[in-house]
Amino acid sequence: MRMLPLVLGVTVIGIAVALSWLLTASPAEPTDAIEPRPPIVEVDDRPTPDGFVARRNDHRPDASILPDAVDLTPEPVATLQGRVVLPDGAPAHDALIRVRHPVPEVTSVAPPPRPKKPRNRGNRRFEPEPTFETRDSLDATLEAAFEAAFERALVRVTRARRDGTFRLEELRAPATVTVEVEPPPGSNALPTTREFVVLRGDETTTLPEIQLQAGARIEGQVVDPSSNPMANAQVRTHDGRVATTDAAGRFTFDGLPDGTFDLSTAHVDGFQALANGVRVRAVAGHSAFVRIELPRAARVAGRVVDQDGIAVARAQVLVEFEAIGSNGIEIRGVGATTDEHGAFDAGGIRERAECRVSVQCLGYTETAERAPRPKPGKERANSYVWAQAGETQPSS
């Protein structure tokens, strides 16, 4: 009973202290008054094809990142027109006109700044400011610069109308362009180029009449030793031009520049191929005629077998022989592949030429031997024994 007043006193004191703490504490702020964190905004400053800057916000719209003003004024464009005529003054219908813008030089992009190394000052550690220039952003900047450069280096193409006129609209301006003109197919004219053509914005530039210059022409006929025309024979020049003979054996090369041309023919069954066998001088405005006679060719035929006398199929046979070219005697080769019976037949070989026959096949040793001189119109049949040691033995 004596402890009861002491317990009640301590309890009363505790309750009083708790009430005083509750009354003196500041009230909690409402949750609505907490300022929200700013949104994370990702900005892409790479130029778009339209010339504007694209900005992207992946979280929520924020008007603060938008540009103050966007210039929507369209770029100035120009129009180019003119007329193309042939050397005789006739309209150059279907001539190809190509307008080429110069390729601007792309300046190098400065590398991103190197971040500063952290320095210790007492107990505080100063971290470098974060940099947003990374290797990926540098590569993207270079790629965008090159894409923009090639985008500005436009090439516009059109063809002349029936009256020889042409017109190209919506060309980038101001600019200095190059106009290239290719003559229509079948016309004996040379390509031409007009450089330093100035285009001004929102204006139409009219070129003076473009008259193509006359080129040289080479005409010819391909015949056999009996003067019979050879159709579907391919004739080539040393610069890569190709013509095919018609039923009368005739061919034509138009629009050639002044110079000397070496003509060659492809292999025709039963005849030899001429490699740089005919040399012709071409003069602008004139036509040269050449007659090409293909000599008859001999053939080398044979059979490839192994050391046990079994036919070797799909073996590669090469027949090499001497031929007379523009630079003297040269070595030429004719290839053939053996059939399932091991037989091969190689044509287009110069008559009475000394030949060397070599054979290659997977799993066998390469072998070679000299074949007798073939005669035109006759086949020389030989059998070749394939020895593992590389020896070649004629079959009995």
C-alpha positions as CSV (number, residue, x, y, z in Angstrom):
1,M,0.0,0.0,0.0
2,R,2.9,2.3,0.7
3,M,4.1,1.9,-3.0
4,L,0.8,2.7,-4.6
5,P,1.1,6.5,-4.4
6,L,4.7,6.3,-5.9
7,V,3.4,4.3,-8.9
8,L,0.5,6.6,-9.5
9,G,2.9,9.7,-9.4
10,V,5.3,8.2,-11.9
11,T,2.3,7.3,-14.2
12,V,0.9,10.8,-14.0
13,I,4.3,12.4,-14.8
14,G,4.8,10.2,-17.9
15,I,1.3,11.0,-19.2
16,A,2.1,14.7,-18.8
17,V,5.4,14.5,-20.6
18,A,3.8,12.7,-23.5
19,L,1.0,15.3,-23.8
20,S,3.5,18.2,-23.7
21,W,5.6,16.6,-26.5
22,L,2.6,16.0,-28.7
23,L,1.4,19.6,-28.3
24,T,4.8,21.2,-29.0
25,A,5.7,19.1,-32.1
26,S,5.1,20.8,-35.6
27,P,2.3,19.4,-37.7
28,A,3.3,17.1,-40.7
29,E,3.2,18.7,-44.1
30,P,0.6,17.4,-46.5
31,T,1.8,15.0,-49.2
32,D,0.4,17.2,-51.9
33,A,2.8,20.0,-51.0
34,I,5.9,17.9,-51.9
35,E,7.5,19.2,-55.1
36,P,7.7,16.5,-57.7
37,R,11.1,15.5,-59.2
38,P,11.8,16.9,-62.6
39,P,11.2,14.4,-65.4
40,I,14.1,12.8,-67.1
41,V,14.3,14.2,-70.7
42,E,16.3,12.7,-73.5
43,V,17.1,15.2,-76.2
44,D,18.3,14.2,-79.7
45,D,20.0,17.1,-81.5
46,R,20.9,15.3,-84.7
47,P,19.6,17.1,-87.9
48,T,16.7,15.5,-89.7
49,P,16.5,15.3,-93.6
50,D,14.2,18.2,-93.5
51,G,16.8,20.4,-91.8
52,F,14.9,20.7,-88.4
53,V,16.1,19.5,-85.0
54,A,14.2,16.5,-83.6
55,R,13.7,16.5,-79.8
56,R,12.4,13.5,-77.9
57,N,10.9,13.2,-74.4
58,D,10.3,9.7,-73.3
59,H,8.4,10.5,-70.1
60,R,6.2,13.5,-70.2
61,P,5.9,16.6,-72.3
62,D,7.9,19.6,-71.2
63,A,7.5,22.9,-73.0
64,S,10.8,24.1,-71.6
65,I,12.8,21.9,-74.0
66,L,11.0,23.1,-77.2
67,P,12.8,25.7,-79.3
68,D,11.5,29.2,-79.1
69,A,10.9,29.4,-82.8
70,V,11.2,27.0,-85.7
71,D,12.0,28.4,-89.2
72,L,9.6,26.7,-91.6
73,T,10.7,28.7,-94.6
74,P,11.3,26.3,-97.5
75,E,14.8,26.2,-99.0
76,P,15.2,28.0,-102.3
77,V,15.1,25.8,-105.4
78,A,16.1,26.5,-109.0
79,T,15.0,25.2,-112.5
80,L,17.4,24.3,-115.3
81,Q,16.4,23.9,-118.9
82,G,18.1,23.7,-122.3
83,R,18.2,21.9,-125.7
84,V,20.5,19.3,-127.1
85,V,21.1,18.7,-130.8
86,L,23.2,16.2,-132.8
87,P,26.3,17.2,-134.9
88,D,24.0,17.7,-137.9
89,G,21.7,20.0,-136.0
90,A,18.9,17.4,-135.6
91,P,17.2,17.2,-132.1
92,A,19.0,14.7,-129.8
93,H,15.9,12.8,-128.8
94,D,16.3,10.5,-125.8
95,A,19.7,12.0,-124.9
96,L,20.6,11.5,-121.3
97,I,21.2,14.7,-119.2
98,R,22.7,14.4,-115.8
99,V,23.0,17.3,-113.3
100,R,25.6,16.6,-110.7
101,H,26.0,18.7,-107.5
102,P,29.5,19.0,-106.1
103,V,30.4,16.9,-103.1
104,P,31.1,19.3,-100.2
105,E,34.0,18.7,-98.0
106,V,33.1,17.4,-94.6
107,T,35.2,19.0,-91.9
108,S,36.5,16.8,-89.0
109,V,34.5,16.8,-85.8
110,A,36.3,17.7,-82.7
111,P,36.7,14.8,-80.2
112,P,34.8,15.1,-76.9
113,P,36.6,16.9,-74.1
114,R,38.5,14.6,-71.8
115,P,37.0,14.7,-68.3
116,K,39.1,16.1,-65.5
117,K,40.8,13.8,-63.1
118,P,39.4,13.9,-59.5
119,R,41.5,15.8,-57.0
120,N,41.5,15.3,-53.3
121,R,41.3,18.5,-51.2
122,G,41.4,17.5,-47.6
123,N,38.6,15.2,-46.7
124,R,36.5,16.3,-49.7
125,R,36.6,14.5,-53.0
126,F,35.8,16.6,-56.1
127,E,34.2,14.4,-58.8
128,P,34.4,15.6,-62.5
129,E,31.2,16.9,-64.1
130,P,29.5,14.2,-66.1
131,T,30.0,14.5,-69.9
132,F,27.5,13.4,-72.4
133,E,30.0,13.0,-75.3
134,T,30.7,9.3,-75.8
135,R,32.1,7.2,-78.5
136,D,28.7,6.4,-79.8
137,S,27.6,10.0,-80.0
138,L,30.8,10.9,-81.8
139,D,30.3,8.1,-84.4
140,A,26.7,9.3,-84.8
141,T,27.8,12.8,-85.4
142,L,30.3,11.7,-88.1
143,E,27.7,9.5,-89.7
144,A,25.2,12.3,-89.8
145,A,27.8,14.7,-91.2
146,F,28.6,12.3,-94.1
147,E,25.0,11.6,-94.8
148,A,24.2,15.3,-95.0
149,A,27.2,15.8,-97.3
150,F,26.1,13.0,-99.7
151,E,22.5,14.2,-99.5
152,R,23.5,17.6,-100.7
153,A,25.5,16.0,-103.5
154,L,22.4,15.2,-105.5
155,V,22.5,13.8,-109.0
156,R,19.4,14.5,-111.1
157,V,18.8,12.6,-114.4
158,T,16.4,13.2,-117.2
159,R,16.1,12.6,-121.0
160,A,15.6,15.0,-123.8
161,R,12.2,15.3,-125.5
162,R,11.5,14.8,-129.2
163,D,12.5,18.4,-129.9
164,G,15.7,17.9,-127.9
165,T,14.6,20.1,-125.0
166,F,14.9,19.2,-121.3
167,R,13.8,20.7,-118.0
168,L,14.8,19.9,-114.4
169,E,12.9,21.5,-111.5
170,E,13.4,21.7,-107.8
171,L,17.2,21.7,-107.9
172,R,19.1,22.8,-104.8
173,A,20.2,26.5,-105.0
174,P,22.3,28.4,-104.9
175,A,24.8,26.0,-106.3
176,T,27.4,25.5,-109.0
177,V,26.6,22.2,-110.8
178,T,28.0,20.1,-113.7
179,V,25.8,19.1,-116.6
180,E,26.7,15.9,-118.3
181,V,25.1,14.9,-121.6
182,E,25.3,11.4,-123.2
183,P,24.2,11.1,-126.8
184,P,21.2,8.9,-127.7
185,P,21.9,5.3,-128.6
186,G,22.9,4.8,-132.3
187,S,24.1,8.3,-132.9
188,N,27.7,8.9,-133.9
189,A,28.3,11.6,-131.3
190,L,30.5,12.1,-128.3
191,P,29.5,12.8,-124.7
192,T,30.0,16.3,-123.5
193,T,30.2,18.1,-120.2
194,R,29.3,21.7,-119.1
195,E,31.0,22.7,-115.9
196,F,30.4,25.6,-113.5
197,V,26.8,26.1,-114.3
198,V,25.5,28.5,-111.6
199,L,22.0,28.0,-110.2
200,R,20.3,30.8,-108.3
201,G,17.4,30.4,-105.9
202,D,13.9,30.7,-107.2
203,E,15.1,31.4,-110.7
204,T,15.1,29.5,-114.1
205,T,18.5,29.0,-115.7
206,T,18.5,28.4,-119.5
207,L,21.6,26.9,-121.0
208,P,22.8,27.8,-124.4
209,E,22.1,25.2,-127.1
210,I,24.3,22.1,-126.5
211,Q,25.5,20.7,-129.8
212,L,27.2,17.3,-129.5
213,Q,30.5,16.7,-131.4
214,A,30.8,14.0,-134.0
215,G,32.7,10.9,-133.1
216,A,34.6,8.3,-135.1
217,R,33.0,5.2,-136.4
218,I,34.4,1.7,-137.1
219,E,32.5,-0.6,-139.4
220,G,33.5,-4.1,-140.3
221,Q,32.7,-7.6,-141.4
222,V,33.7,-10.9,-140.0
223,V,34.2,-13.7,-142.5
224,D,35.7,-17.2,-142.7
225,P,38.6,-18.2,-145.0
226,S,36.0,-18.8,-147.8
227,S,34.7,-15.2,-147.4
228,N,31.4,-16.5,-146.0
229,P,29.9,-14.0,-143.5
230,M,29.8,-15.2,-139.9
231,A,26.8,-14.2,-137.8
232,N,26.6,-13.8,-134.0
233,A,30.3,-13.3,-133.7
234,Q,31.4,-11.0,-130.9
235,V,33.9,-8.2,-131.6
236,R,35.5,-6.3,-128.8
237,T,37.7,-3.2,-128.5
238,H,40.5,-2.8,-126.0
239,D,38.4,-0.3,-123.9
240,G,35.6,-2.8,-123.3
241,R,33.1,-2.0,-126.1
242,V,31.3,-5.1,-127.5
243,A,29.4,-5.5,-130.8
244,T,27.7,-8.6,-132.3
245,T,27.7,-9.3,-136.0
246,D,24.4,-9.6,-137.8
247,A,23.4,-12.1,-140.4
248,A,25.7,-10.5,-143.0
249,G,28.6,-10.6,-140.5
250,R,28.7,-6.8,-140.1
251,F,29.3,-4.8,-136.9
252,T,29.5,-1.1,-136.0
253,F,31.1,0.9,-133.3
254,D,29.8,4.5,-132.9
255,G,30.8,7.5,-130.9
256,L,34.5,6.7,-130.7
257,P,37.1,9.3,-129.7
258,D,40.2,9.8,-131.9
259,G,42.7,7.1,-131.4
260,T,43.9,3.6,-132.3
261,F,41.7,0.6,-131.3
262,D,42.7,-3.0,-131.1
263,L,39.8,-5.3,-132.2
264,S,39.5,-8.9,-130.9
265,T,37.0,-11.6,-131.5
266,A,35.6,-14.2,-129.1
267,H,35.8,-17.9,-129.8
268,V,33.6,-19.2,-132.5
269,D,33.0,-22.9,-132.8
270,G,35.4,-24.2,-135.5
271,F,37.5,-21.0,-135.7
272,Q,40.3,-19.4,-133.9
273,A,39.7,-16.4,-131.6
274,L,41.7,-13.3,-132.4
275,A,43.1,-11.5,-129.4
276,N,44.1,-7.9,-130.4
277,G,44.6,-9.2,-133.9
278,V,43.4,-6.1,-135.8
279,R,44.4,-2.5,-135.2
280,V,42.3,0.3,-136.6
281,R,42.9,4.1,-136.6
282,A,39.7,6.1,-135.7
283,V,39.3,9.7,-136.7
284,A,36.4,11.9,-135.5
285,G,33.8,12.6,-138.2
286,H,35.0,9.7,-140.4
287,S,34.2,6.1,-140.7
288,A,36.8,3.3,-141.0
289,F,36.1,-0.2,-142.5
290,V,37.9,-3.3,-141.5
291,R,37.5,-6.9,-142.7
292,I,38.3,-9.6,-140.2
293,E,39.0,-13.1,-141.4
294,L,38.9,-15.9,-138.8
295,P,41.2,-18.8,-139.6
296,R,39.9,-22.3,-139.1
297,A,40.8,-23.9,-135.9
298,A,42.0,-27.4,-135.1
299,R,40.8,-29.5,-132.3
300,V,42.5,-31.7,-129.7
301,A,40.5,-34.5,-128.3
302,G,41.4,-37.3,-126.0
303,R,40.5,-39.4,-123.0
304,V,41.8,-39.2,-119.4
305,V,42.1,-42.5,-117.4
306,D,43.9,-43.4,-114.2
307,Q,46.7,-45.9,-113.8
308,D,44.2,-48.8,-113.7
309,G,42.6,-47.7,-117.0
310,I,39.4,-46.3,-115.4
311,A,38.0,-43.2,-116.9
312,V,38.4,-40.0,-114.8
313,A,35.3,-37.7,-115.0
314,R,35.2,-34.0,-114.3
315,A,38.9,-33.5,-114.8
316,Q,40.1,-30.1,-116.0
317,V,42.1,-30.2,-119.2
318,L,44.1,-27.2,-120.5
319,V,45.5,-27.1,-124.0
320,E,48.2,-24.4,-124.4
321,F,49.5,-23.4,-127.8
322,E,51.4,-20.5,-129.4
323,A,49.5,-17.9,-131.3
324,I,50.4,-14.7,-133.1
325,G,49.1,-11.5,-131.4
326,S,49.6,-7.8,-131.8
327,N,52.7,-8.0,-129.6
328,G,54.2,-11.0,-131.4
329,I,54.0,-14.7,-130.4
330,E,52.0,-15.3,-127.2
331,I,50.7,-18.4,-125.3
332,R,47.0,-19.0,-125.3
333,G,45.0,-21.7,-123.6
334,V,41.7,-23.6,-124.3
335,G,40.1,-25.4,-121.4
336,A,37.8,-28.5,-121.4
337,T,36.2,-30.8,-118.8
338,T,36.1,-34.5,-119.2
339,D,32.7,-36.3,-119.3
340,E,31.6,-39.4,-117.5
341,H,33.7,-41.5,-120.0
342,G,36.8,-39.4,-119.4
343,A,36.7,-37.8,-122.9
344,F,37.4,-34.2,-123.7
345,D,37.4,-32.1,-126.8
346,A,39.1,-28.7,-127.0
347,G,38.6,-26.5,-130.1
348,G,39.8,-23.1,-131.3
349,I,43.4,-24.1,-131.6
350,R,45.8,-22.7,-134.2
351,E,46.6,-25.2,-136.9
352,R,49.9,-26.9,-136.8
353,A,50.7,-25.3,-133.4
354,E,52.7,-27.2,-130.9
355,C,50.4,-27.9,-128.0
356,R,50.9,-28.7,-124.3
357,V,48.1,-30.6,-122.6
358,S,47.9,-30.5,-118.8
359,V,45.3,-32.2,-116.6
360,Q,44.1,-31.5,-113.1
361,C,41.7,-33.4,-110.9
362,L,41.0,-33.7,-107.2
363,G,42.8,-36.6,-105.6
364,Y,45.3,-37.1,-108.5
365,T,48.7,-35.7,-109.3
366,E,48.9,-33.0,-112.0
367,T,50.3,-34.3,-115.2
368,A,51.2,-32.8,-118.6
369,E,52.5,-33.8,-122.0
370,R,53.0,-32.5,-125.4
371,A,50.5,-33.3,-128.1
372,P,51.3,-33.7,-131.8
373,R,50.7,-30.7,-134.0
374,P,47.0,-30.6,-134.8
375,K,45.8,-30.0,-138.4
376,P,42.6,-28.1,-139.3
377,G,39.5,-30.1,-139.7
378,K,41.1,-33.1,-138.0
379,E,41.0,-34.3,-134.4
380,R,44.0,-35.7,-132.6
381,A,42.8,-38.4,-130.2
382,N,45.2,-39.3,-127.4
383,S,44.8,-41.2,-124.2
384,Y,46.5,-40.1,-121.1
385,V,47.3,-42.4,-118.2
386,W,47.1,-40.7,-114.8
387,A,49.9,-41.9,-112.6
388,Q,50.0,-41.3,-108.9
389,A,53.7,-40.4,-109.2
390,G,53.1,-37.8,-111.8
391,E,54.3,-39.8,-114.7
392,T,52.4,-39.7,-118.0
393,Q,52.3,-42.8,-120.1
394,P,50.6,-43.1,-123.5
395,S,48.2,-46.0,-123.7
396,S,48.9,-48.8,-126.1
